[in-house]
Amino acid sequence: MCSGSGCLGITLSLEYPNSHIDLVEISDIAIENINSNIKKFGCNNINVIHSDIFDMNFKETYDIIISNPPYIDITEIHNLDHTVRYYDPINALTDHGNGLSFYHKIFHLSESILNPEGSIILEFGNDQQINSILTIFKDFKYTLYKDQSNSYRAIEFTR
């Protein structure tokens, strides 16, 4: 979900060639990039779904849900480095609110599309945001992961 260039899904495709991967993305430009990257890396196990996750009716269940959703609070956009602010599309950065709407949506989707032993892996923005995300996923166990700068930036939820 919120697949962007498709790099996470393509990496999984290459690491797990016998898996089936659905990439969901709303942006027309991102869909073009995903399809180009799938072709470039020869990934035959990826299905690209051009849709808004807020309007989508999923027909399958999944072992893993991975997302790097738009998580920046709209009031913080002006604080971003200009290389981020002017390079990435605004809809890839923020939900135009507090940055948590996609986490709520993914939580609600997980109730019907995540297999019982499945996991959810999400990127988030900062240490303050993690408390809100943990509240949303309060019934899940979690593991936090650090990035290369030793900051917590990803979380895995399991039941």
Contacts in CASP RR format, 6 or more apart in sequence:
PFRMAT RR
TARGET T0000
AUTHOR 0000-0000-0000
METHOD contacts of the structure
MODEL  1
MCSGSGCLGITLSLEYPNSHIDLVEISDIAIENINSNIKKFGCNNINVIH
SDIFDMNFKETYDIIISNPPYIDITEIHNLDHTVRYYDPINALTDHGNGL
SFYHKIFHLSESILNPEGSIILEFGNDQQINSILTIFKDFKYTLYKDQSN
SYRAIEFTR
1 24 0 8 1.000
1 53 0 8 1.000
1 65 0 8 1.000
1 66 0 8 1.000
1 67 0 8 1.000
1 69 0 8 1.000
1 102 0 8 1.000
1 106 0 8 1.000
2 24 0 8 1.000
2 25 0 8 1.000
2 53 0 8 1.000
2 67 0 8 1.000
2 68 0 8 1.000
2 69 0 8 1.000
2 70 0 8 1.000
2 92 0 8 1.000
2 102 0 8 1.000
3 9 0 8 1.000
3 23 0 8 1.000
3 24 0 8 1.000
3 25 0 8 1.000
3 30 0 8 1.000
3 34 0 8 1.000
3 48 0 8 1.000
4 25 0 8 1.000
4 27 0 8 1.000
4 30 0 8 1.000
4 33 0 8 1.000
4 34 0 8 1.000
4 68 0 8 1.000
4 92 0 8 1.000
5 30 0 8 1.000
5 33 0 8 1.000
5 34 0 8 1.000
5 37 0 8 1.000
6 23 0 8 1.000
6 25 0 8 1.000
6 30 0 8 1.000
6 33 0 8 1.000
6 34 0 8 1.000
6 37 0 8 1.000
6 38 0 8 1.000
7 37 0 8 1.000
8 66 0 8 1.000
8 68 0 8 1.000
9 21 0 8 1.000
9 23 0 8 1.000
9 46 0 8 1.000
9 66 0 8 1.000
10 37 0 8 1.000
10 38 0 8 1.000
10 41 0 8 1.000
10 43 0 8 1.000
10 46 0 8 1.000
12 19 0 8 1.000
12 21 0 8 1.000
12 64 0 8 1.000
12 66 0 8 1.000
13 19 0 8 1.000
13 21 0 8 1.000
13 38 0 8 1.000
13 41 0 8 1.000
13 43 0 8 1.000
13 45 0 8 1.000
13 46 0 8 1.000
14 41 0 8 1.000
14 43 0 8 1.000
17 45 0 8 1.000
18 45 0 8 1.000
19 45 0 8 1.000
20 45 0 8 1.000
20 47 0 8 1.000
21 43 0 8 1.000
21 45 0 8 1.000
21 46 0 8 1.000
21 47 0 8 1.000
22 46 0 8 1.000
22 47 0 8 1.000
22 48 0 8 1.000
22 49 0 8 1.000
22 60 0 8 1.000
22 62 0 8 1.000
23 34 0 8 1.000
23 46 0 8 1.000
23 47 0 8 1.000
23 48 0 8 1.000
23 49 0 8 1.000
24 49 0 8 1.000
24 51 0 8 1.000
24 53 0 8 1.000
24 56 0 8 1.000
25 31 0 8 1.000
25 34 0 8 1.000
25 48 0 8 1.000
25 49 0 8 1.000
25 50 0 8 1.000
25 51 0 8 1.000
26 50 0 8 1.000
26 51 0 8 1.000
26 52 0 8 1.000
26 53 0 8 1.000
26 91 0 8 1.000
27 89 0 8 1.000
27 91 0 8 1.000
27 92 0 8 1.000
28 50 0 8 1.000
29 89 0 8 1.000
30 92 0 8 1.000
31 48 0 8 1.000
31 50 0 8 1.000
34 48 0 8 1.000
35 48 0 8 1.000
38 46 0 8 1.000
38 48 0 8 1.000
49 56 0 8 1.000
53 102 0 8 1.000
53 105 0 8 1.000
53 106 0 8 1.000
53 109 0 8 1.000
54 105 0 8 1.000
58 109 0 8 1.000
58 112 0 8 1.000
58 113 0 8 1.000
60 113 0 8 1.000
61 112 0 8 1.000
61 113 0 8 1.000
61 114 0 8 1.000
61 115 0 8 1.000
62 113 0 8 1.000
62 114 0 8 1.000
62 115 0 8 1.000
62 118 0 8 1.000
63 115 0 8 1.000
63 117 0 8 1.000
63 118 0 8 1.000
63 119 0 8 1.000
64 118 0 8 1.000
64 119 0 8 1.000
64 120 0 8 1.000
64 121 0 8 1.000
65 106 0 8 1.000
65 109 0 8 1.000
65 110 0 8 1.000
65 113 0 8 1.000
65 114 0 8 1.000
65 119 0 8 1.000
65 120 0 8 1.000
65 121 0 8 1.000
66 120 0 8 1.000
66 121 0 8 1.000
66 122 0 8 1.000
67 102 0 8 1.000
67 106 0 8 1.000
67 120 0 8 1.000
67 121 0 8 1.000
67 122 0 8 1.000
67 123 0 8 1.000
68 122 0 8 1.000
68 123 0 8 1.000
69 95 0 8 1.000
69 102 0 8 1.000
69 103 0 8 1.000
69 106 0 8 1.000
69 122 0 8 1.000
69 123 0 8 1.000
70 91 0 8 1.000
70 92 0 8 1.000
70 93 0 8 1.000
70 94 0 8 1.000
70 95 0 8 1.000
70 99 0 8 1.000
70 102 0 8 1.000
71 94 0 8 1.000
71 95 0 8 1.000
71 99 0 8 1.000
71 100 0 8 1.000
71 102 0 8 1.000
71 103 0 8 1.000
71 123 0 8 1.000
71 124 0 8 1.000
71 125 0 8 1.000
71 129 0 8 1.000
72 80 0 8 1.000
72 93 0 8 1.000
72 94 0 8 1.000
72 99 0 8 1.000
72 125 0 8 1.000
73 94 0 8 1.000
73 97 0 8 1.000
73 98 0 8 1.000
73 99 0 8 1.000
74 94 0 8 1.000
74 95 0 8 1.000
74 96 0 8 1.000
74 97 0 8 1.000
74 98 0 8 1.000
74 99 0 8 1.000
77 85 0 8 1.000
77 90 0 8 1.000
77 93 0 8 1.000
77 94 0 8 1.000
78 85 0 8 1.000
80 93 0 8 1.000
84 93 0 8 1.000
85 93 0 8 1.000
95 101 0 8 1.000
95 102 0 8 1.000
99 129 0 8 1.000
100 129 0 8 1.000
100 132 0 8 1.000
100 133 0 8 1.000
100 136 0 8 1.000
103 122 0 8 1.000
103 124 0 8 1.000
103 132 0 8 1.000
103 133 0 8 1.000
103 136 0 8 1.000
103 137 0 8 1.000
104 136 0 8 1.000
106 120 0 8 1.000
106 122 0 8 1.000
107 136 0 8 1.000
107 137 0 8 1.000
110 120 0 8 1.000
110 157 0 8 1.000
114 120 0 8 1.000
116 159 0 8 1.000
117 158 0 8 1.000
117 159 0 8 1.000
118 158 0 8 1.000
118 159 0 8 1.000
119 156 0 8 1.000
119 157 0 8 1.000
119 158 0 8 1.000
120 137 0 8 1.000
120 140 0 8 1.000
120 156 0 8 1.000
120 157 0 8 1.000
120 158 0 8 1.000
121 154 0 8 1.000
121 155 0 8 1.000
121 156 0 8 1.000
121 157 0 8 1.000
122 133 0 8 1.000
122 154 0 8 1.000
122 155 0 8 1.000
122 157 0 8 1.000
123 153 0 8 1.000
123 154 0 8 1.000
124 130 0 8 1.000
124 133 0 8 1.000
124 152 0 8 1.000
124 153 0 8 1.000
124 154 0 8 1.000
124 155 0 8 1.000
125 153 0 8 1.000
127 151 0 8 1.000
127 152 0 8 1.000
130 144 0 8 1.000
130 152 0 8 1.000
130 155 0 8 1.000
133 155 0 8 1.000
134 142 0 8 1.000
137 157 0 8 1.000
139 159 0 8 1.000
140 157 0 8 1.000
140 158 0 8 1.000
140 159 0 8 1.000
141 157 0 8 1.000
141 158 0 8 1.000
141 159 0 8 1.000
142 155 0 8 1.000
142 156 0 8 1.000
142 157 0 8 1.000
142 158 0 8 1.000
143 155 0 8 1.000
143 156 0 8 1.000
144 152 0 8 1.000
144 154 0 8 1.000
144 155 0 8 1.000
145 152 0 8 1.000
145 153 0 8 1.000
145 154 0 8 1.000
145 155 0 8 1.000
145 156 0 8 1.000
146 152 0 8 1.000
146 153 0 8 1.000
147 153 0 8 1.000
147 154 0 8 1.000
END
